[in-house]
């Protein structure tokens, strides 16, 4: 039975309600949006009522109105572009190195992160979605040191200590890199991170620590205001080493990885502590 064929009676006893298209205005995630919905309206009292099917359609249209307002691809745009390219959902997922369930959810109304939206756009243009283990950036040890120095400025204490194995520093870097990727589509440093027993750690950190200490941070690409904002937020979220250690050990994207496995930046939007 179609939506227009489905009958809903006015609970005030005014008889059958008519299906009409109305425009709704609301604030969603802090953004004012407007979107059309079909709903049953009483011709006498003006009461609106919707079916389960109408509620699902309304939710999708609200999601798409928000995505359009903030510059993200809508579910319809993802689906239509994919079909024009002759791709099925599995093929698009393979291009992006994500699961097919992600494509289904985005096309069905789930709002993707900014980083995943950029990866979607690249994949739909036939381009590489980037390296999701380095956050779409080439590794820069000078930038690793620059980010650590920026963190130290906010925390008011040193992170890169002599003879230190970066037990805590690596976790601050991990959160900063992953948060930046999630918001801006690119990591801060290009570092890859492995799931080790003591938490997320720079991959091959033993070989890198000495090089990071000797790196000249003045040669690194300067931090943008947006990147500085992310770093400041990380330092405020974890004022002590104990805070960042406990938070990292509570993250599912670390706990579910086999020991030594790399943690993909594509899962940055699943961080719980930020």
C-alpha positions as CSV (number, residue, x, y, z in Angstrom):
1,X,0.0,0.0,0.0
2,X,1.5,3.4,-1.0
3,X,1.6,6.3,1.4
4,X,-1.3,8.1,-0.3
5,X,-3.4,4.9,-0.2
6,X,-2.8,4.4,3.5
7,X,-5.7,5.9,5.6
8,X,-5.2,7.6,9.0
9,X,-8.2,8.9,10.9
10,X,-8.0,12.1,13.0
11,X,-7.9,11.1,16.6
12,X,-10.3,14.0,17.3
13,X,-13.0,12.3,15.3
14,X,-12.8,14.5,12.2
15,X,-12.5,11.6,9.8
16,X,-9.8,10.6,7.3
17,X,-6.8,12.7,7.1
18,X,-5.3,13.8,3.8
19,X,-1.7,13.3,2.7
20,X,0.1,16.6,2.1
21,X,3.6,17.8,1.5
22,X,4.8,20.3,4.0
23,X,8.1,22.0,4.7
24,X,9.7,21.5,8.0
25,X,12.2,23.8,9.7
26,X,14.4,22.7,12.6
27,X,17.8,22.9,14.1
28,X,19.8,19.7,13.6
29,X,23.4,19.4,15.1
30,X,23.4,23.1,15.5
31,X,22.5,23.9,11.9
32,X,19.2,25.3,10.7
33,X,17.7,23.2,8.0
34,X,14.5,23.0,6.0
35,X,13.2,19.9,4.2
36,X,9.9,18.7,2.6
37,X,8.0,15.8,4.1
38,X,4.7,14.0,3.3
39,X,2.4,13.7,6.3
40,X,-1.3,13.1,7.0
41,X,-3.1,16.4,7.9
42,X,-6.6,16.8,9.3
43,X,-8.6,19.2,7.1
44,X,-10.6,20.4,10.2
45,X,-8.1,20.8,13.1
46,X,-4.8,20.8,11.1
47,X,-3.4,18.0,13.3
48,X,-0.5,16.2,11.6
49,X,0.2,12.5,11.9
50,X,2.6,10.1,10.2
51,X,3.1,6.5,9.6
52,X,6.2,4.5,10.4
53,X,7.1,4.7,6.7
54,X,6.7,8.5,6.7
55,X,8.9,8.8,9.8
56,X,11.7,6.8,8.1
57,X,11.5,9.1,5.0
58,X,11.5,12.2,7.2
59,X,14.6,11.0,9.0
60,X,16.4,10.5,5.6
61,X,15.3,13.9,4.3
62,X,16.5,15.6,7.5
63,X,19.8,13.8,7.2
64,X,20.2,14.9,3.6
65,X,19.1,18.5,4.3
66,X,21.8,18.7,7.0
67,X,24.5,17.1,4.7
68,X,23.6,19.6,2.0
69,X,23.8,22.5,4.4
70,X,27.3,21.6,5.6
71,X,28.7,20.5,2.3
72,X,28.5,16.8,2.5
73,X,27.3,14.4,-0.2
74,X,23.7,13.4,0.4
75,X,22.6,9.8,0.3
76,X,20.9,10.4,-3.1
77,X,24.0,12.0,-4.5
78,X,26.2,9.1,-3.4
79,X,23.8,6.5,-4.9
80,X,23.1,8.3,-8.2
81,X,26.8,9.0,-8.8
82,X,27.8,5.5,-8.0
83,X,25.2,4.1,-10.4
84,X,26.3,6.5,-13.2
85,X,29.8,5.1,-12.8
86,X,28.4,1.6,-13.1
87,X,29.6,0.7,-9.6
88,X,27.8,-1.5,-7.2
89,X,28.0,-0.8,-3.4
90,X,30.7,-3.5,-3.0
91,X,32.9,-2.0,-5.7
92,X,32.7,1.5,-4.2
93,X,33.5,0.1,-0.8
94,X,36.6,-1.6,-2.3
95,X,37.8,1.7,-3.8
96,X,37.6,3.3,-0.4
97,X,38.9,0.4,1.7
98,X,35.8,0.3,3.8
99,X,33.1,-2.3,4.4
100,X,30.0,-2.4,2.2
101,X,27.9,-1.8,5.3
102,X,29.3,1.8,5.4
103,X,28.2,2.5,1.8
104,X,24.7,1.1,2.6
105,X,24.4,3.3,5.7
106,X,25.6,6.5,4.0
107,X,23.2,5.9,1.1
108,X,20.4,5.1,3.6
109,X,20.7,8.3,5.6
110,X,23.7,7.9,8.1
111,X,25.8,11.0,8.0
112,X,29.4,10.5,7.1
113,X,32.3,12.3,8.7
114,X,34.1,15.0,6.7
115,X,37.1,12.8,6.2
116,X,34.9,10.0,4.8
117,X,33.1,12.5,2.6
118,X,36.4,13.5,1.0
119,X,37.3,9.9,0.5
120,X,33.9,9.3,-1.1
121,X,34.4,12.2,-3.5
122,X,37.8,10.9,-4.5
123,X,36.5,7.4,-5.0
124,X,33.5,8.6,-7.1
125,X,35.9,10.6,-9.3
126,X,37.9,7.4,-9.9
127,X,40.8,8.7,-7.8
128,X,42.6,6.8,-5.0
129,X,40.9,7.3,-1.6
130,X,44.3,7.8,-0.2
131,X,46.3,5.9,2.3
132,X,44.1,5.3,5.3
133,X,47.0,4.0,7.4
134,X,48.9,7.3,7.1
135,X,46.0,9.6,7.1
136,X,46.4,10.8,3.5
137,X,49.8,12.4,4.3
138,X,53.4,11.4,3.9
139,X,55.3,10.8,7.1
140,X,57.1,13.8,8.4
141,X,59.2,13.3,11.5
142,X,59.8,17.0,11.7
143,X,56.1,17.5,11.9
144,X,55.8,14.8,14.6
145,X,58.2,16.8,16.7
146,X,56.4,20.1,15.9
147,X,53.1,18.6,17.0
148,X,54.7,17.3,20.2
149,X,56.1,20.7,20.9
150,X,52.7,22.3,20.4
151,X,51.2,19.7,22.8
152,X,53.9,20.5,25.3
153,X,53.0,24.2,25.1
154,X,49.4,23.5,26.0
155,X,50.1,20.8,28.6
156,X,52.9,22.9,30.3
157,X,55.2,19.9,30.6
158,X,57.6,17.9,28.4
159,X,56.5,14.8,26.4
160,X,59.6,14.0,24.5
161,X,62.0,13.0,27.3
162,X,65.4,11.4,27.2
163,X,65.3,7.6,27.2
164,X,61.5,7.8,27.0
165,X,59.7,5.1,24.9
166,X,56.9,7.6,24.0
167,X,54.4,5.6,26.0
168,X,52.3,8.7,26.6
169,X,53.6,11.0,23.9
170,X,52.5,8.5,21.2
171,X,48.9,8.4,22.6
172,X,48.7,12.2,22.5
173,X,50.0,12.1,18.9
174,X,47.5,9.3,18.0
175,X,44.5,11.3,19.3
176,X,45.8,14.4,17.6
177,X,46.4,12.7,14.2
178,X,43.1,10.8,14.3
179,X,41.0,13.8,15.4
180,X,42.6,15.9,12.7
181,X,41.9,13.3,10.0
182,X,38.3,13.0,11.2
183,X,37.7,16.7,11.0
184,X,39.9,17.8,8.1
185,X,40.4,14.7,6.0
186,X,44.2,14.6,6.6
187,X,46.4,13.6,9.5
188,X,48.9,16.0,11.1
189,X,52.0,13.9,10.7
190,X,51.5,11.0,8.3
191,X,52.4,8.6,11.1
192,X,51.0,5.0,11.2
193,X,49.9,3.5,14.5
194,X,50.0,-0.1,15.7
195,X,47.9,-1.8,18.3
196,X,50.4,-2.8,21.0
197,X,49.8,-4.3,24.5
198,X,50.5,-0.9,26.1
199,X,48.0,0.9,23.8
200,X,48.2,2.7,20.4
201,X,51.8,3.3,19.5
202,X,53.8,4.8,16.6
203,X,54.5,1.9,14.2
204,X,58.2,1.0,14.4
205,X,58.6,3.5,17.2
206,X,61.9,2.1,18.4
207,X,63.5,3.0,15.1
208,X,61.8,6.5,15.0
209,X,62.4,7.9,18.5
210,X,66.0,8.9,17.9
211,X,65.1,10.5,14.5
212,X,62.2,12.4,16.0
213,X,64.4,13.8,18.8
214,X,67.0,15.0,16.2
215,X,64.5,16.3,13.7
216,X,64.4,20.1,13.1
217,X,60.8,21.1,13.6
218,X,61.5,24.5,11.9
219,X,61.7,22.5,8.6
220,X,58.2,21.1,9.0
221,X,55.1,22.4,7.3
222,X,53.6,25.0,9.6
223,X,50.5,24.1,11.5
224,X,47.2,25.7,10.3
225,X,44.8,27.4,12.7
226,X,42.4,24.5,12.4
227,X,45.2,22.0,13.2
228,X,46.2,24.0,16.2
229,X,42.6,24.0,17.4
230,X,42.5,20.2,17.2
231,X,45.8,19.9,19.2
232,X,44.5,22.3,21.9
233,X,41.3,20.2,22.2
234,X,43.3,17.0,22.7
235,X,45.5,18.6,25.4
236,X,42.4,19.9,27.2
237,X,40.7,16.5,27.0
238,X,43.7,14.8,28.6
239,X,45.5,17.1,31.0
240,X,47.6,14.3,32.5
241,X,49.5,11.2,31.2
242,X,47.2,9.0,33.2
243,X,44.1,10.6,31.5
244,X,45.4,9.9,27.9
245,X,46.6,6.4,28.9
246,X,43.2,5.4,30.4
247,X,41.3,7.0,27.5
248,X,43.4,5.2,24.8
249,X,42.9,1.8,26.6
250,X,39.2,2.3,26.5
251,X,39.0,2.8,22.7
252,X,37.4,0.0,20.8
253,X,39.4,0.6,17.7
254,X,42.5,-0.3,19.7
255,X,41.1,-3.2,21.7
256,X,39.6,-5.0,18.8
257,X,42.9,-5.1,16.8
258,X,45.3,-8.0,17.0
259,X,48.6,-7.2,18.6
260,X,50.9,-5.4,16.0
261,X,48.0,-4.7,13.6
262,X,47.8,-1.2,12.1
263,X,44.9,1.0,13.2
264,X,43.3,2.6,10.1
265,X,42.4,6.3,10.1
266,X,39.1,5.4,8.5
267,X,37.9,4.4,12.0
268,X,38.8,7.8,13.5
269,X,35.1,8.7,13.8
270,X,34.7,5.9,16.3
271,X,36.9,7.5,19.0
272,X,35.0,7.7,22.2
273,X,37.1,10.1,24.3
274,X,37.0,13.1,22.0
